[in-house]
Amino acid sequence: MAHKLSDTELSNALGKLADWQKLDTRDAIFKSFKFSNFSEAFSFMTRVALKAEQLDHHPEWTNIYSSVQITLSTHSANGVTALDIQLATFIEEIY
């Protein structure tokens, strides 16, 4: 089981991820992404989905036309873990 990051670990990790925010309402991180159109947004989501399957770690997300909102948290650890940071880092690389 993955261990939940400490506040310091999470703060350090977020310092390396552009515009990801810790949610105030729960132990999770969030970012909103904007694309030119639905096709670009969906293509992005497809790439994230393939990585999520590889990691066996799946995001919470919504898509409305050209925007995608992603929330990451490891439910089994009740908070943010290294898996969330790994997936967020991948997401940043492809965005």
ZABA-691356 format. One line per field, with one value per atom (N, C-alpha, C, O): atom name; z, y, x; residue in one letter. Coordinates in Angstrom, 2 decimals, padded with zeros to 5 digits. Layout:
BEGIN
atomo <- (CA/...)
c3 <- (Z/...)
c2 <- (Y/...)
c1 <- (X/...)
residuo <- (a/...)
//
This chain:
BEGIN
atomo <- (N/CA/C/O/N/CA/C/O/N/CA/C/O/N/CA/C/O/N/CA/C/O/N/CA/C/O/N/CA/C/O/N/CA/C/O/N/CA/C/O/N/CA/C/O/N/CA/C/O/N/CA/C/O/N/CA/C/O/N/CA/C/O/N/CA/C/O/N/CA/C/O/N/CA/C/O/N/CA/C/O/N/CA/C/O/N/CA/C/O/N/CA/C/O/N/CA/C/O/N/CA/C/O/N/CA/C/O/N/CA/C/O/N/CA/C/O/N/CA/C/O/N/CA/C/O/N/CA/C/O/N/CA/C/O/N/CA/C/O/N/CA/C/O/N/CA/C/O/N/CA/C/O/N/CA/C/O/N/CA/C/O/N/CA/C/O/N/CA/C/O/N/CA/C/O/N/CA/C/O/N/CA/C/O/N/CA/C/O/N/CA/C/O/N/CA/C/O/N/CA/C/O/N/CA/C/O/N/CA/C/O/N/CA/C/O/N/CA/C/O/N/CA/C/O/N/CA/C/O/N/CA/C/O/N/CA/C/O/N/CA/C/O/N/CA/C/O/N/CA/C/O/N/CA/C/O/N/CA/C/O/N/CA/C/O/N/CA/C/O/N/CA/C/O/N/CA/C/O/N/CA/C/O/N/CA/C/O/N/CA/C/O/N/CA/C/O/N/CA/C/O/N/CA/C/O/N/CA/C/O/N/CA/C/O/N/CA/C/O/N/CA/C/O/N/CA/C/O/N/CA/C/O/N/CA/C/O/N/CA/C/O/N/CA/C/O/N/CA/C/O/N/CA/C/O/N/CA/C/O/N/CA/C/O/N/CA/C/O/N/CA/C/O/N/CA/C/O/N/CA/C/O/N/CA/C/O/N/CA/C/O/N/CA/C/O/N/CA/C/O/N/CA/C/O/N/CA/C/O/N/CA/C/O/N/CA/C/O/N/CA/C/O/N/CA/C/O)
c3 <- (000.00/000.00/000.00/000.73/-000.81/-000.88/000.40/000.99/000.81/002.03/001.65/000.66/002.45/002.27/002.49/003.45/001.59/001.72/002.92/003.22/003.58/004.67/004.04/002.83/004.87/004.37/003.68/002.65/004.25/003.66/002.32/001.35/002.27/001.01/-000.07/-001.22/000.31/-000.65/-001.12/-002.31/-000.21/-000.56/-001.53/-002.51/-001.25/-002.14/-003.52/-004.54/-003.57/-004.84/-005.64/-006.85/-004.98/-005.67/-006.19/-007.18/-005.54/-006.01/-007.36/-008.05/-007.75/-009.04/-010.10/-011.24/-009.73/-010.65/-010.89/-009.95/-012.12/-012.46/-012.20/-012.80/-011.33/-011.09/-010.47/-010.41/-010.02/-009.26/-007.86/-007.29/-007.34/-006.03/-005.09/-005.53/-003.82/-002.81/-002.53/-002.31/-002.55/-002.27/-000.79/000.06/-000.49/000.90/001.49/002.70/000.64/001.11/001.38/002.05/000.86/001.10/000.76/000.19/001.09/000.84/-000.58/-000.84/-001.51/-002.93/-003.61/-003.05/-004.85/-005.65/-006.90/-007.35/-007.46/-008.55/-009.54/-009.18/-010.81/-011.83/-012.95/-013.28/-013.52/-014.66/-015.91/-015.87/-017.01/-018.27/-019.35/-019.36/-020.24/-021.31/-022.65/-022.81/-023.61/-024.95/-025.99/-025.66/-027.23/-028.32/-028.67/-029.09/-028.48/-028.85/-028.13/-027.40/-028.36/-027.71/-028.12/-027.28/-029.38/-029.87/-029.15/-028.78/-028.97/-028.24/-026.79/-026.25/-026.16/-024.76/-024.65/-023.74/-025.57/-025.51/-025.80/-025.17/-026.72/-027.00/-025.77/-025.44/-025.09/-023.84/-022.81/-022.18/-022.66/-021.69/-022.04/-021.15/-023.32/-023.75/-023.35/-022.87/-023.55/-023.17/-021.66/-021.19/-020.90/-019.44/-019.03/-018.14/-019.68/-019.35/-019.56/-018.75/-020.65/-020.92/-019.83/-019.40/-019.41/-018.33/-017.01/-016.25/-016.76/-015.52/-015.45/-014.39/-016.57/-016.61/-016.33/-015.60/-016.92/-016.70/-015.23/-014.69/-014.57/-013.15/-012.23/-011.03/-012.78/-012.00/-010.95/-009.77/-011.43/-010.55/-011.37/-012.29/-011.05/-011.93/-011.37/-010.18/-012.24/-011.80/-011.65/-012.19/-010.90/-010.92/-011.89/-011.75/-012.85/-013.80/-014.40/-014.39/-014.93/-015.70/-016.97/-017.02/-017.99/-019.28/-019.75/-019.87/-020.03/-020.66/-021.85/-021.71/-023.02/-024.31/-024.35/-024.54/-024.17/-024.33/-023.00/-022.98/-021.91/-020.61/-019.91/-020.04/-019.16/-018.39/-016.98/-016.82/-015.97/-014.58/-014.00/-014.12/-013.36/-012.82/-011.33/-010.90/-010.56/-009.14/-008.91/-009.40/-008.16/-007.85/-006.35/-005.60/-005.93/-004.54/-004.53/-005.38/-003.57/-003.45/-002.36/-001.17/-002.77/-001.83/-000.74/000.42/-001.10/-000.09/000.98/002.08/000.67/001.65/002.25/003.11/001.81/002.29/002.09/002.95/000.94/000.66/-000.54/-001.29/-000.70/-001.84/-001.56/-000.49/-002.56/-002.44/-003.63/-004.50/-003.64/-004.75/-006.07/-007.11/-006.06/-007.30/-007.91/-009.12/-007.06/-007.55/-008.16/-009.20/-007.51/-008.02/-009.33/-010.25/-009.41/-010.64/-011.79/-012.89/-011.56/-012.60/-012.95/-014.13/-011.96/-012.23/-013.04/-013.93/-012.76/-013.50/-014.96/-015.87/-015.19/-016.56/-017.26/-018.40/-016.57/-017.15/-017.57/-018.65/-016.72/-017.07/-018.29/-019.14/-018.41/-019.54/-020.87/-021.89/-020.86/-022.12/-022.40/-023.52/-021.40/-021.60/-022.33/-022.59)
c2 <- (-001.19/000.00/001.25/001.32/002.22/003.49/004.29/004.24/005.03/005.83/007.26/007.81/007.84/009.22/010.15/009.99/011.13/012.09/013.01/013.39/013.35/014.34/015.71/015.87/016.67/018.03/018.58/019.25/018.31/018.79/018.11/018.77/016.80/016.06/016.57/016.75/016.78/017.26/018.67/018.97/019.52/020.89/020.90/021.64/020.08/019.97/019.47/019.98/018.47/017.91/018.93/019.06/019.64/020.64/021.79/022.43/022.06/023.09/022.78/023.67/021.51/021.09/020.87/020.52/021.08/020.86/022.19/022.78/022.63/023.92/023.95/023.18/024.84/025.15/024.03/024.16/022.96/021.98/022.55/023.18/022.34/022.89/021.79/020.84/021.93/021.05/021.54/022.73/020.65/021.03/021.34/020.69/022.31/022.65/021.67/021.46/021.09/020.27/018.81/018.11/018.36/016.98/016.83/017.75/015.71/015.48/014.98/013.77/015.94/015.64/016.84/017.94/016.61/017.71/017.86/016.90/019.06/019.40/020.33/021.18/020.16/021.13/021.10/020.06/022.27/022.42/022.68/023.44/022.05/022.15/022.68/022.34/023.49/024.09/023.74/023.81/023.37/022.99/023.81/024.54/023.69/024.44/023.93/024.69/022.61/022.02/020.68/020.23/020.08/018.81/017.70/016.89/017.66/016.60/016.62/015.57/017.81/017.91/017.48/016.79/017.89/017.51/016.00/015.38/015.40/013.97/013.19/012.16/013.67/013.03/013.05/012.05/014.18/014.30/013.29/012.60/013.21/012.28/010.83/010.01/010.52/009.17/008.82/007.72/009.76/009.52/009.35/008.48/010.17/010.03/008.69/008.03/008.30/007.02/005.84/004.92/005.86/004.77/004.70/003.61/005.85/005.88/005.43/004.69/005.87/005.48/003.96/003.36/003.36/001.90/001.23/000.24/001.79/001.23/001.30/000.36/002.41/002.59/001.92/001.80/001.49/001.00/002.06/001.75/003.29/004.43/005.43/006.05/005.59/006.29/007.63/007.75/008.64/009.98/010.11/009.32/011.13/011.60/012.78/013.66/012.81/013.90/014.20/013.38/015.41/015.82/016.49/017.07/016.40/017.02/017.73/017.13/019.01/019.78/020.48/021.40/020.03/020.49/020.55/019.52/021.73/021.86/021.98/022.33/021.69/021.75/020.40/019.63/020.13/018.89/019.28/019.99/018.82/019.04/017.68/016.69/017.66/016.40/016.55/017.51/015.59/015.48/014.16/013.12/014.22/013.01/012.81/013.74/011.60/011.18/009.66/009.02/009.09/007.63/007.22/007.43/006.65/006.35/005.37/005.51/004.39/003.41/004.03/003.48/005.16/005.85/007.07/007.75/007.35/008.52/009.82/010.69/009.94/011.17/011.04/010.07/012.04/012.11/011.26/011.33/010.44/009.57/009.83/010.65/009.12/009.21/008.83/009.35/007.94/007.58/008.79/008.97/009.61/010.81/011.78/012.38/011.93/012.83/012.28/013.04/010.97/010.36/010.60/010.95/010.42/010.64/012.12/012.46/013.00/014.44/014.87/015.72/014.31/014.64/014.21/014.96/013.02/012.58/013.52/013.91/013.87/014.77/016.08/016.60/016.61/017.87/017.68/018.57/016.53/016.28/016.25/016.69/015.74/015.64/016.85/017.02/017.71/018.88/019.92/021.00)
c1 <- (000.84/000.00/000.88/001.87/000.52/001.26/001.03/-000.05/002.06/001.89/001.53/002.02/000.69/000.26/001.44/002.19/001.61/002.70/002.47/001.34/003.55/003.46/003.20/003.32/002.84/002.60/003.85/003.75/005.01/006.27/006.54/006.90/006.36/006.56/005.61/006.00/004.37/003.38/003.72/003.62/004.10/004.47/005.66/005.66/006.66/007.83/007.43/007.91/006.57/006.12/005.32/005.51/004.42/003.61/004.46/004.10/005.57/006.48/007.09/007.59/007.04/007.60/006.52/006.83/005.26/004.15/003.42/002.89/003.41/002.81/001.30/000.55/000.89/-000.53/-001.37/-002.59/-000.77/-001.53/-001.76/-000.87/-002.94/-003.29/-003.78/-004.43/-003.46/-004.03/-005.44/-005.65/-006.39/-007.77/-007.95/-007.34/-008.78/-009.08/-010.10/-010.12/-010.93/-012.04/-011.69/-012.45/-010.55/-010.13/-008.66/-008.06/-008.07/-006.65/-006.47/-006.42/-006.38/-006.25/-005.61/-005.56/-005.12/-004.59/-005.45/-006.08/-005.46/-006.38/-005.72/-004.90/-006.09/-005.70/-006.74/-007.31/-006.97/-007.87/-007.03/-006.06/-007.41/-006.69/-007.63/-008.81/-007.11/-007.90/-007.27/-006.06/-008.11/-007.67/-008.42/-009.35/-008.02/-008.64/-010.04/-010.91/-010.22/-011.51/-011.69/-010.81/-012.83/-013.15/-012.20/-011.80/-011.83/-010.95/-009.60/-009.08/-009.03/-007.76/-007.92/-007.06/-009.00/-009.25/-009.39/-008.83/-010.14/-010.36/-009.09/-008.84/-008.28/-006.99/-006.10/-005.45/-006.07/-005.31/-005.81/-005.01/-007.12/-007.69/-007.34/-007.11/-007.30/-006.95/-005.52/-005.25/-004.61/-003.21/-003.09/-002.35/-003.80/-003.78/-004.38/-003.86/-005.46/-006.10/-005.16/-005.13/-004.41/-003.46/-002.38/-002.01/-001.89/-000.87/-001.50/-000.88/-002.71/-003.39/-003.57/-003.39/-003.91/-004.04/-002.70/-002.63/-001.64/-000.30/000.08/000.67/-000.26/000.07/-000.95/-000.71/-002.08/-003.22/-003.60/-003.81/-003.69/-004.01/-004.82/-004.28/-006.07/-007.00/-007.45/-007.74/-007.51/-007.90/-009.41/-010.18/-009.80/-011.18/-011.14/-010.30/-012.03/-011.98/-013.34/-014.25/-013.44/-014.60/-014.10/-013.01/-014.93/-014.62/-015.87/-016.94/-015.74/-016.80/-016.18/-015.37/-016.57/-016.08/-014.55/-013.91/-013.96/-012.50/-011.76/-010.58/-012.43/-011.76/-011.81/-012.77/-010.75/-010.64/-010.19/-009.20/-010.91/-010.52/-010.13/-010.85/-008.96/-008.44/-008.17/-007.54/-008.65/-008.37/-007.65/-008.08/-006.56/-005.78/-005.70/-005.40/-005.97/-005.86/-005.84/-006.45/-005.14/-005.09/-006.07/-005.81/-007.17/-008.25/-007.82/-008.23/-006.99/-006.56/-005.66/-005.54/-005.03/-004.17/-004.86/-004.30/-006.07/-006.83/-006.06/-006.08/-005.38/-004.66/-003.75/-003.81/-002.92/-002.01/-000.77/-000.17/-000.40/000.77/001.71/001.42/002.80/003.76/003.12/003.51/002.13/001.43/000.72/000.73/000.12/-000.56/000.44/000.18/001.58/002.61/003.18/003.45/003.36/003.87/002.89/003.32/001.60/000.62/000.52/000.42/000.55/000.52/001.73/001.61/002.88/004.10/003.96/004.33/003.43/003.17/002.21/002.43/001.14/000.14/000.77/000.49/001.63/002.34/003.22/003.30/003.87/004.76/004.00/004.53/002.78/002.04/001.17/000.69/000.94/000.10/000.86/000.33)
residuo <- (m/m/m/m/a/a/a/a/h/h/h/h/k/k/k/k/l/l/l/l/s/s/s/s/d/d/d/d/t/t/t/t/e/e/e/e/l/l/l/l/s/s/s/s/n/n/n/n/a/a/a/a/l/l/l/l/g/g/g/g/k/k/k/k/l/l/l/l/a/a/a/a/d/d/d/d/w/w/w/w/q/q/q/q/k/k/k/k/l/l/l/l/d/d/d/d/t/t/t/t/r/r/r/r/d/d/d/d/a/a/a/a/i/i/i/i/f/f/f/f/k/k/k/k/s/s/s/s/f/f/f/f/k/k/k/k/f/f/f/f/s/s/s/s/n/n/n/n/f/f/f/f/s/s/s/s/e/e/e/e/a/a/a/a/f/f/f/f/s/s/s/s/f/f/f/f/m/m/m/m/t/t/t/t/r/r/r/r/v/v/v/v/a/a/a/a/l/l/l/l/k/k/k/k/a/a/a/a/e/e/e/e/q/q/q/q/l/l/l/l/d/d/d/d/h/h/h/h/h/h/h/h/p/p/p/p/e/e/e/e/w/w/w/w/t/t/t/t/n/n/n/n/i/i/i/i/y/y/y/y/s/s/s/s/s/s/s/s/v/v/v/v/q/q/q/q/i/i/i/i/t/t/t/t/l/l/l/l/s/s/s/s/t/t/t/t/h/h/h/h/s/s/s/s/a/a/a/a/n/n/n/n/g/g/g/g/v/v/v/v/t/t/t/t/a/a/a/a/l/l/l/l/d/d/d/d/i/i/i/i/q/q/q/q/l/l/l/l/a/a/a/a/t/t/t/t/f/f/f/f/i/i/i/i/e/e/e/e/e/e/e/e/i/i/i/i/y/y/y/y)
//
